[in-house]
Amino acid sequence: MANLRAAQKRMTHELLLDTGLNLFGEKGYASTTVDDIASTAGATRATFYAHFPSKVELMKALIRERLNVELGRVPSEDHGSTARELVDVVADGGEKRIRGWLEGVSAHWDAIRPYTVTAFQAAAVDPEIQALLDEWTDEVVGDITEGLNRAGRFAPATRRLRGVIAFTELDHVARHWTPGHWGVDRDEVLTVLTESWCGTIGRGSAQARRDPA
């Protein structure tokens, strides 16, 4: 019985997450209420609050439990969460490795877009979500910075900035590009992103060869 109750609780938890994400996409984060989520999921307000203290906490769970899984991010003592493969790719810095990683990530763009778009909507109206999104962004930038530190590439003072630039352009493309958008297909998008990443954080740029470790 205990196992059955635990399974039912988990199913309800996942149903509320799915319902919340769908409604945020349809109505927008600000316009969606707890009552909307509970009723659409066929649950009560009491059931919702048994799983999430607030709509904000549901949004946080979408980022921590869903978005991080889609991106292969795992808990890290150093900076909240990490994607070890990203650290390794940046440390390598080669064009082939960077292109391969970007291709792998792009395969998840459709899956992660609902989470990232909703997170940005929520951050615009809720300081807690903005703080969480800033923290999450810092974690990804931290991975890039760690990779550059490991490689000893570029001037140390510029490594975090380079991580910010690389992540910002990738995030923007991942949230906004769809087939045919901006007049380019996926292969062209990846080609341009690879060129940009190689210049900003890769080992092929002239600056990387000049800067001391």
Kinemage of the C-alpha trace (Angstrom):
@kinemage 1
@onewidth
@group {chain A} dominant
@subgroup {mainchain}
@vectorlist {calphas} color= white
{ca met a 1} P 0.000 0.000 0.000
{ca ala a 2} L 2.823 2.375 0.829
{ca asn a 3} L 4.393 1.790 -2.580
{ca leu a 4} L 1.036 2.370 -4.270
{ca arg a 5} L 0.490 5.633 -2.419
{ca ala a 6} L 4.002 6.796 -3.317
{ca ala a 7} L 3.399 5.957 -6.987
{ca gln a 8} L 0.076 7.797 -6.989
{ca lys a 9} L 1.674 10.803 -5.333
{ca arg a 10} L 4.404 10.872 -7.960
{ca met a 11} L 1.878 10.556 -10.778
{ca thr a 12} L -0.096 13.508 -9.395
{ca his a 13} L 3.113 15.510 -9.031
{ca glu a 14} L 4.016 14.886 -12.672
{ca leu a 15} L 0.442 15.606 -13.831
{ca leu a 16} L 0.491 18.987 -12.101
{ca leu a 17} L 3.850 19.797 -13.703
{ca asp a 18} L 2.571 18.817 -17.157
{ca thr a 19} L -0.635 20.777 -16.697
{ca gly a 20} L 1.168 23.848 -15.400
{ca leu a 21} L 3.624 23.840 -18.296
{ca asn a 22} L 0.822 23.459 -20.855
{ca leu a 23} L -1.242 26.268 -19.341
{ca phe a 24} L 1.760 28.571 -19.064
{ca gly a 25} L 2.293 28.021 -22.783
{ca glu a 26} L -1.373 28.600 -23.663
{ca lys a 27} L -2.290 31.453 -21.310
{ca gly a 28} L 1.046 32.807 -20.182
{ca tyr a 29} L 2.594 32.436 -16.741
{ca ala a 30} L 1.088 35.607 -15.257
{ca ser a 31} L -2.462 34.769 -16.388
{ca thr a 32} L -2.427 31.182 -15.125
{ca thr a 33} L -3.693 30.634 -11.579
{ca val a 34} L -3.371 27.789 -9.125
{ca asp a 35} L -7.097 27.133 -9.599
{ca asp a 36} L -6.545 26.879 -13.362
{ca ile a 37} L -3.830 24.277 -12.904
{ca ala a 38} L -5.706 22.260 -10.289
{ca ser a 39} L -9.030 22.178 -12.144
{ca thr a 40} L -7.454 21.363 -15.511
{ca ala a 41} L -5.551 18.510 -13.879
{ca gly a 42} L -8.784 17.246 -12.312
{ca ala a 43} L -7.488 17.981 -8.838
{ca thr a 44} L -8.355 20.328 -5.979
{ca arg a 45} L -6.535 23.345 -4.600
{ca ala a 46} L -5.706 21.242 -1.544
{ca thr a 47} L -4.079 18.618 -3.754
{ca phe a 48} L -2.068 21.271 -5.572
{ca tyr a 49} L -0.787 22.761 -2.322
{ca ala a 50} L 0.079 19.307 -1.014
{ca his a 51} L 2.622 19.125 -3.830
{ca phe a 52} L 3.629 22.761 -4.380
{ca pro a 53} L 3.393 25.626 -1.863
{ca ser a 54} L 2.763 28.061 -4.732
{ca lys a 55} L 2.767 28.544 -8.492
{ca val a 56} L 6.318 29.846 -8.109
{ca glu a 57} L 7.425 26.544 -6.588
{ca leu a 58} L 5.853 24.634 -9.469
{ca met a 59} L 7.827 26.802 -11.894
{ca lys a 60} L 10.998 26.122 -9.923
{ca ala a 61} L 10.304 22.384 -10.105
{ca leu a 62} L 9.906 22.609 -13.889
{ca ile a 63} L 13.400 24.069 -14.111
{ca arg a 64} L 15.067 21.790 -11.579
{ca glu a 65} L 13.299 18.519 -12.370
{ca arg a 66} L 12.598 18.828 -16.071
{ca leu a 67} L 14.871 21.367 -17.774
{ca asn a 68} L 18.050 20.160 -16.088
{ca val a 69} L 17.234 16.557 -17.028
{ca glu a 70} L 16.681 17.519 -20.674
{ca leu a 71} L 20.065 19.274 -20.688
{ca gly a 72} L 21.915 16.514 -18.872
{ca arg a 73} L 22.658 18.706 -15.862
{ca val a 74} L 23.332 17.014 -12.529
{ca pro a 75} L 23.823 18.373 -8.984
{ca ser a 76} L 27.215 19.951 -8.335
{ca glu a 77} L 28.863 20.975 -5.069
{ca asp a 78} L 30.780 23.709 -6.897
{ca his a 79} L 27.913 25.568 -8.544
{ca gly a 80} L 24.456 24.072 -8.108
{ca ser a 81} L 24.297 21.951 -11.247
{ca thr a 82} L 26.721 20.980 -13.954
{ca ala a 83} L 26.890 19.325 -17.365
{ca arg a 84} L 30.225 17.529 -17.309
{ca glu a 85} L 30.176 17.000 -21.059
{ca leu a 86} L 29.969 20.757 -21.629
{ca val a 87} L 32.998 21.296 -19.390
{ca asp a 88} L 34.913 18.637 -21.331
{ca val a 89} L 33.907 20.089 -24.710
{ca val a 90} L 35.024 23.597 -23.737
{ca ala a 91} L 38.277 22.276 -22.294
{ca asp a 92} L 38.942 20.505 -25.598
{ca gly a 93} L 37.995 23.604 -27.590
{ca gly a 94} L 38.247 21.943 -30.994
{ca glu a 95} L 35.828 22.761 -33.808
{ca lys a 96} L 34.738 19.155 -34.312
{ca arg a 97} L 34.004 18.627 -30.621
{ca ile a 98} L 32.130 21.911 -30.315
{ca arg a 99} L 30.049 21.203 -33.432
{ca gly a 100} L 29.182 17.731 -32.201
{ca trp a 101} L 28.040 19.027 -28.817
{ca leu a 102} L 25.937 21.782 -30.376
{ca glu a 103} L 24.307 19.254 -32.696
{ca gly a 104} L 23.400 17.093 -29.712
{ca val a 105} L 21.934 20.026 -27.802
{ca ser a 106} L 19.972 21.232 -30.840
{ca ala a 107} L 18.149 17.898 -30.949
{ca his a 108} L 16.530 18.925 -27.641
{ca trp a 109} L 15.560 22.480 -28.617
{ca asp a 110} L 11.922 21.622 -29.269
{ca ala a 111} L 11.700 19.799 -25.950
{ca ile a 112} L 13.364 22.481 -23.841
{ca arg a 113} L 11.767 25.529 -25.503
{ca pro a 114} L 8.507 25.368 -23.494
{ca tyr a 115} L 10.525 25.412 -20.257
{ca thr a 116} L 12.911 28.206 -21.189
{ca val a 117} L 10.248 30.432 -22.766
{ca thr a 118} L 8.001 30.003 -19.720
{ca ala a 119} L 10.903 30.628 -17.364
{ca phe a 120} L 11.658 33.945 -19.060
{ca gln a 121} L 7.975 34.913 -18.931
{ca ala a 122} L 7.825 34.045 -15.244
{ca ala a 123} L 11.045 35.908 -14.477
{ca ala a 124} L 9.554 39.083 -15.943
{ca val a 125} L 6.831 39.146 -13.285
{ca asp a 126} L 8.315 37.236 -10.367
{ca pro a 127} L 11.612 38.178 -8.637
{ca glu a 128} L 12.002 34.663 -7.216
{ca ile a 129} L 11.949 33.130 -10.671
{ca gln a 130} L 14.304 35.832 -11.964
{ca ala a 131} L 16.730 34.981 -9.162
{ca leu a 132} L 16.440 31.264 -9.959
{ca leu a 133} L 16.961 31.884 -13.671
{ca asp a 134} L 20.002 34.047 -12.933
{ca glu a 135} L 21.377 31.294 -10.709
{ca trp a 136} L 20.758 28.669 -13.370
{ca thr a 137} L 22.444 30.839 -16.011
{ca asp a 138} L 25.437 31.304 -13.715
{ca glu a 139} L 25.702 27.522 -13.374
{ca val a 140} L 25.906 27.035 -17.145
{ca val a 141} L 28.381 29.905 -17.504
{ca gly a 142} L 30.320 28.307 -14.654
{ca asp a 143} L 30.694 25.123 -16.709
{ca ile a 144} L 32.115 27.067 -19.644
{ca thr a 145} L 34.446 29.009 -17.359
{ca glu a 146} L 35.619 25.789 -15.725
{ca gly a 147} L 36.418 24.320 -19.131
{ca leu a 148} L 38.468 27.380 -20.079
{ca asn a 149} L 40.246 27.302 -16.724
{ca arg a 150} L 41.103 23.645 -17.195
{ca ala a 151} L 42.502 24.354 -20.662
{ca gly a 152} L 44.305 27.520 -19.564
{ca arg a 153} L 42.919 29.203 -22.635
{ca phe a 154} L 42.485 32.992 -22.962
{ca ala a 155} L 43.358 35.601 -20.354
{ca pro a 156} L 41.877 34.489 -16.993
{ca ala a 157} L 40.045 37.789 -16.503
{ca thr a 158} L 38.075 37.251 -19.732
{ca arg a 159} L 37.017 33.635 -19.275
{ca arg a 160} L 33.742 34.221 -17.456
{ca leu a 161} L 32.774 36.985 -19.884
{ca arg a 162} L 33.432 34.612 -22.749
{ca gly a 163} L 31.175 32.074 -21.063
{ca val a 164} L 28.422 34.659 -20.745
{ca ile a 165} L 28.670 35.559 -24.431
{ca ala a 166} L 28.719 31.924 -25.599
{ca phe a 167} L 25.773 30.909 -23.433
{ca thr a 168} L 23.691 34.002 -24.241
{ca glu a 169} L 23.847 33.475 -27.983
{ca leu a 170} L 23.106 29.749 -27.673
{ca asp a 171} L 20.177 30.361 -25.351
{ca his a 172} L 18.677 33.014 -27.615
{ca val a 173} L 18.901 30.796 -30.682
{ca ala a 174} L 17.500 27.783 -28.803
{ca arg a 175} L 14.487 29.781 -27.616
{ca his a 176} L 13.681 31.579 -30.859
{ca trp a 177} L 14.855 29.603 -33.882
{ca thr a 178} L 12.414 27.323 -35.692
{ca pro a 179} L 12.834 25.804 -39.180
{ca gly a 180} L 13.009 28.604 -41.733
{ca his a 181} L 13.196 31.338 -39.081
{ca trp a 182} L 15.780 34.025 -39.928
{ca gly a 183} L 16.011 32.419 -43.374
{ca val a 184} L 18.354 29.615 -42.259
{ca asp a 185} L 17.981 25.893 -41.658
{ca arg a 186} L 19.318 23.964 -38.665
{ca asp a 187} L 22.593 23.051 -40.336
{ca glu a 188} L 23.321 26.692 -41.109
{ca val a 189} L 22.401 27.717 -37.567
{ca leu a 190} L 24.819 25.152 -36.177
{ca thr a 191} L 27.556 26.226 -38.581
{ca val a 192} L 27.298 29.851 -37.478
{ca leu a 193} L 27.074 28.923 -33.787
{ca thr a 194} L 30.128 26.695 -34.148
{ca glu a 195} L 32.088 29.491 -35.818
{ca ser a 196} L 31.109 31.882 -33.075
{ca trp a 197} L 31.910 29.474 -30.239
{ca cys a 198} L 35.265 28.589 -31.799
{ca gly a 199} L 36.141 32.272 -31.871
{ca thr a 200} L 34.805 33.084 -28.403
{ca ile a 201} L 35.855 30.034 -26.361
{ca gly a 202} L 37.600 27.630 -28.763
{ca arg a 203} L 41.291 26.935 -29.228
{ca gly a 204} L 41.326 27.825 -32.902
{ca ser a 205} L 41.191 31.610 -32.495
{ca ala a 206} L 44.249 33.815 -32.761
{ca gln a 207} L 43.452 35.366 -29.380
{ca ala a 208} L 43.486 31.969 -27.691
{ca arg a 209} L 46.950 31.335 -29.078
{ca arg a 210} L 48.241 34.750 -27.934
{ca asp a 211} L 46.789 34.940 -24.424
{ca pro a 212} L 48.823 33.512 -21.536
{ca ala a 213} L 47.345 30.703 -19.447
